[in-house]
Amino acid sequence: MTKKPRIAKLGPLATRADRHTLYQIAVQDPEPEIRFVQRVFKRTRGRAAASFKEDFCATAHLATAWVKGHRSRTAIGVDFSHEVLAWGREHVLAPEPQHVRDRVTLVLANVLDVVAPKVDVVGAFNFSYLIFKQRAQLIAYFKSAYESLNRDGLFYCDLFGGTDAIVPIVEPRRCRTGFTYVWEHESYNPITNEILCHIHFKFRDGSEWKKAFTYDWRLWTIPEVRECLLEAGFKDTQVWWDPVDETDYRLTEKEGNQLGWLVYIVGVK
Ligand SMILES: C[S@@+](CC[C@H](N)C(=O)[O-])C[C@H]1O[C@@H](n2cnc3c(N)ncnc32)[C@H](O)[C@@H]1O
């Protein structure tokens, strides 16, 4: 008797996969991000940051890593999706010891509405704020981030761009647990700067999870983001560039264009 192939018994890998687990493995890397946040905070404020609000926190992977890094740290994660917060509670927070769980607060709300308690750092990572497509909306968001910050607090967000950012591309990258992460720019509208992107996952049995995540964004430019931060009340802004040939982001005011670039933009209260 021949053995039934495993795929026939359990179904294709794509139907058994968990998209949040795959996203964490393929996209998120909290430790270097936290090291960067602390490096810039120390340089700008002369001390370490202790309290952190992760806007658009999804599963709160970053917020949880933040508090795990030091016993004095606290974190608030804000997301308006019940589904992702529930997933984060079960899969990210529940396995942690009590002293970690006690220092992470998850809030089911719109990021525009959460301005207390005040924190040292507000972060909006993996481009989540690009959902705000109108200038007035973006400034309203930056104002709420400003209001959430302690007197010497800093706001951090990231941004991507470059020649490849505005052309249709499909970029596969193999991940360590054997699946392939695929980043796609489906369309770009030069009149509005709107960009439609997807994350797909492909599995070793040939099955695929198409459009596991979809992002309908406005691809703001670096000067636009800086201007809106200043308009929202921030005293200063910093641009930290991801260098291809160096190990860490560097503070800069002039760069050549690249096929793809990545920056952190920091709002200084
Ligand atoms: C790109 S994902 C988050 C990525 C995560 N911050 C990271 O670093 O990988 C965007 C998240 O933002 C949430 N979201 C979108 N608009 C929001 C809003 N106005 N208020 C709160 N959460 C929002 C979505 O529910 C989703 O979980």
The ligand as a MOL file (V3000), in Angstrom:
LIG
                    3D

  0  0  0     0  0            999 V3000
M  V30 BEGIN CTAB
M  V30 COUNTS 27 29 0 0 0
M  V30 BEGIN ATOM
M  V30 1 C 0.9570 47.5720 8.6620 0
M  V30 2 S 0.0430 46.9690 10.0400 0 CHG=1
M  V30 3 C 1.0340 47.2450 11.4330 0
M  V30 4 C 2.4110 46.9530 11.3300 0
M  V30 5 C 3.2120 47.0270 12.5950 0
M  V30 6 N 3.1420 48.3450 13.2020 0
M  V30 7 C 4.6270 46.6920 12.2090 0
M  V30 8 O 5.5450 47.4140 12.6150 0
M  V30 9 O 4.8250 45.7200 11.5160 0 CHG=-1
M  V30 10 C -1.1520 48.2280 10.2490 0
M  V30 11 C -2.0350 48.0930 11.4930 0
M  V30 12 O -2.6160 49.3670 11.7320 0
M  V30 13 C -3.9440 49.1910 12.1600 0
M  V30 14 N -4.6220 50.4850 11.8950 0
M  V30 15 C -4.8370 51.0760 10.6840 0
M  V30 16 N -5.3940 52.2940 10.8490 0
M  V30 17 C -5.5140 52.4830 12.2000 0
M  V30 18 C -5.9930 53.5630 13.0070 0
M  V30 19 N -6.4570 54.6920 12.4550 0
M  V30 20 N -5.9780 53.4140 14.3510 0
M  V30 21 C -5.5150 52.2710 14.9200 0
M  V30 22 N -5.0260 51.2220 14.1980 0
M  V30 23 C -5.0230 51.3330 12.8590 0
M  V30 24 C -4.4630 47.9830 11.4220 0
M  V30 25 O -5.5150 47.3530 12.1250 0
M  V30 26 C -3.1960 47.1210 11.3460 0
M  V30 27 O -3.1480 46.1960 12.4050 0
M  V30 END ATOM
M  V30 BEGIN BOND
M  V30 1 1 1 2
M  V30 2 1 2 3
M  V30 3 1 2 10
M  V30 4 1 3 4
M  V30 5 1 4 5
M  V30 6 1 5 6
M  V30 7 1 5 7
M  V30 8 2 7 8
M  V30 9 1 7 9
M  V30 10 1 10 11
M  V30 11 1 11 12
M  V30 12 1 11 26
M  V30 13 1 12 13
M  V30 14 1 13 14
M  V30 15 1 13 24
M  V30 16 1 14 15
M  V30 17 1 14 23
M  V30 18 2 15 16
M  V30 19 1 16 17
M  V30 20 1 17 18
M  V30 21 2 17 23
M  V30 22 1 18 19
M  V30 23 2 18 20
M  V30 24 1 20 21
M  V30 25 2 21 22
M  V30 26 1 22 23
M  V30 27 1 24 25
M  V30 28 1 24 26
M  V30 29 1 26 27
M  V30 END BOND
M  V30 END CTAB
M  END
